[in-house]
Amino acid sequence: MKKDDREILKEVQKNTDMAIHAIDTIAEKVNDEELRQELSREKLLYSVIQNKATDRLQSERAEGYHGSTVQELLLKSGIQMNTLTNCSTSRIAELMIQGSSRGITNMWRSINHHQNSGSTSMEVARELVDFEEKSIGRLKRFL
């Protein structure tokens, strides 16, 4: 497996891992049942994409992304701070949209820097970007 393939798949793992942790943290604060269901569906789809990247790395015996406890704590504390005084449905949707936007930016940066990646790795990366773009569209109705 080429280095570019490894790096782009690790970025997919990192972005999906962060999204899953964010959803787990923010779901505790969701009062709107429709938004709760949307986040649950998103978490499932993030897991599917993450598994594709992980399976590809494992099939090539390449090391994957390993998140750190510090990163996870920073993510959780950031969400707690951003919802301390306002955990309305609109605020939660806004935070999820911001997170997806950062994820899209990070993935495009990775795609542009790892242009020697094979088609399978690029396909997984673009699937994540497409999913996050559609996710933003779905979350806008909660603003």
C-alpha positions as CSV (number, residue, x, y, z in Angstrom):
1,M,0.0,0.0,0.0
2,K,1.3,3.4,-1.0
3,K,2.0,6.0,1.7
4,D,-0.7,8.3,0.2
5,D,-3.3,5.6,0.5
6,R,-2.4,5.0,4.1
7,E,-2.5,8.7,4.9
8,I,-5.8,9.4,3.3
9,L,-7.4,6.4,4.9
10,K,-6.1,7.4,8.3
11,E,-7.6,10.9,7.7
12,V,-11.0,9.2,7.0
13,Q,-10.6,7.2,10.2
14,K,-9.7,10.4,12.2
15,N,-12.6,12.4,10.9
16,T,-15.2,9.7,11.4
17,D,-13.8,8.9,14.8
18,M,-14.2,12.6,15.8
19,A,-17.7,12.7,14.4
20,I,-18.8,9.6,16.2
21,H,-17.4,10.9,19.5
22,A,-19.0,14.3,18.9
23,I,-22.4,12.7,18.3
24,D,-22.0,10.5,21.4
25,T,-21.3,13.6,23.5
26,I,-23.9,15.9,22.0
27,A,-26.7,13.3,21.9
28,E,-27.1,13.5,25.6
29,K,-28.2,17.1,25.2
30,V,-30.7,16.6,22.4
31,N,-34.3,17.0,23.3
32,D,-35.8,17.0,19.8
33,E,-36.7,13.5,18.8
34,E,-36.3,14.2,15.1
35,L,-32.8,15.6,15.6
36,R,-31.9,12.6,17.8
37,Q,-32.9,10.2,15.0
38,E,-30.9,12.2,12.4
39,L,-27.8,12.1,14.6
40,S,-28.3,8.3,15.2
41,R,-28.5,7.7,11.4
42,E,-25.4,9.9,10.9
43,K,-23.5,8.0,13.6
44,L,-24.3,4.7,11.8
45,L,-23.2,6.0,8.4
46,Y,-20.0,7.5,9.9
47,S,-19.3,4.0,11.3
48,V,-19.8,2.4,7.9
49,I,-17.4,4.7,6.3
50,Q,-14.9,4.3,9.1
51,N,-15.1,0.5,8.7
52,K,-14.4,0.8,5.0
53,A,-11.2,2.7,5.7
54,T,-10.2,0.3,8.5
55,D,-10.9,-2.8,6.5
56,R,-8.8,-1.4,3.6
57,L,-5.9,-0.6,5.9
58,Q,-6.1,-4.0,7.7
59,S,-6.2,-5.9,4.4
60,E,-2.9,-4.3,3.5
61,R,-1.6,-4.8,7.1
62,A,-1.1,-1.1,7.4
63,E,-1.4,0.7,10.7
64,G,-4.5,2.8,11.1
65,Y,-5.4,6.0,13.0
66,H,-5.2,5.8,16.8
67,G,-7.0,8.7,18.6
68,S,-5.7,10.0,21.8
69,T,-7.5,10.5,25.1
70,V,-6.4,14.1,25.1
71,Q,-8.1,14.8,21.7
72,E,-11.2,13.1,22.9
73,L,-11.3,15.1,26.1
74,L,-10.7,18.4,24.2
75,L,-13.6,17.5,21.8
76,K,-15.9,16.7,24.7
77,S,-15.0,19.8,26.7
78,G,-15.4,22.0,23.7
79,I,-18.9,20.6,23.1
80,Q,-19.7,21.0,26.8
81,M,-18.6,24.7,26.7
82,N,-20.5,25.4,23.5
83,T,-23.7,24.0,24.9
84,L,-23.4,25.3,28.5
85,T,-25.8,28.2,28.2
86,N,-27.6,27.1,25.0
87,C,-28.4,23.5,24.1
88,S,-31.3,24.2,21.9
89,T,-32.0,22.1,18.8
90,S,-30.8,25.0,16.7
91,R,-27.5,25.3,18.6
92,I,-26.8,21.6,18.4
93,A,-27.5,21.6,14.7
94,E,-25.2,24.6,14.3
95,L,-22.4,22.8,16.2
96,M,-22.8,19.6,14.1
97,I,-22.8,21.7,10.9
98,Q,-19.5,23.4,12.0
99,G,-18.0,20.1,12.8
100,S,-19.0,18.7,9.4
101,S,-17.6,21.7,7.7
102,R,-14.2,21.2,9.4
103,G,-14.3,17.6,8.4
104,I,-14.9,18.5,4.8
105,T,-12.0,21.0,4.8
106,N,-9.7,18.4,6.4
107,M,-10.6,15.7,3.9
108,W,-10.1,18.1,0.9
109,R,-6.8,19.1,2.3
110,S,-5.8,15.4,2.6
111,I,-7.2,14.6,-0.9
112,N,-5.2,17.4,-2.4
113,H,-2.0,16.5,-0.6
114,H,-2.2,12.7,-1.4
115,Q,-3.0,12.8,-5.1
116,N,-1.1,9.5,-5.6
117,S,-3.7,7.6,-3.7
118,G,-5.4,4.7,-5.5
119,S,-8.9,4.8,-6.6
120,T,-10.3,2.8,-3.7
121,S,-8.8,5.1,-1.1
122,M,-10.0,8.2,-2.9
123,E,-13.4,6.7,-3.3
124,V,-13.7,6.2,0.5
125,A,-12.4,9.8,1.1
126,R,-14.9,11.2,-1.4
127,E,-17.7,9.2,0.1
128,L,-17.0,10.8,3.4
129,V,-17.0,14.3,1.9
130,D,-20.2,13.6,0.0
131,F,-21.8,12.3,3.2
132,E,-20.8,15.3,5.2
133,E,-22.1,17.7,2.6
134,K,-25.4,16.0,2.5
135,S,-25.4,15.9,6.3
136,I,-25.1,19.7,6.4
137,G,-28.1,20.0,4.1
138,R,-30.2,17.8,6.3
139,L,-29.1,19.6,9.5
140,K,-30.0,23.0,8.2
141,R,-33.7,22.3,8.7
142,F,-33.0,22.2,12.5
143,L,-31.5,25.8,12.6
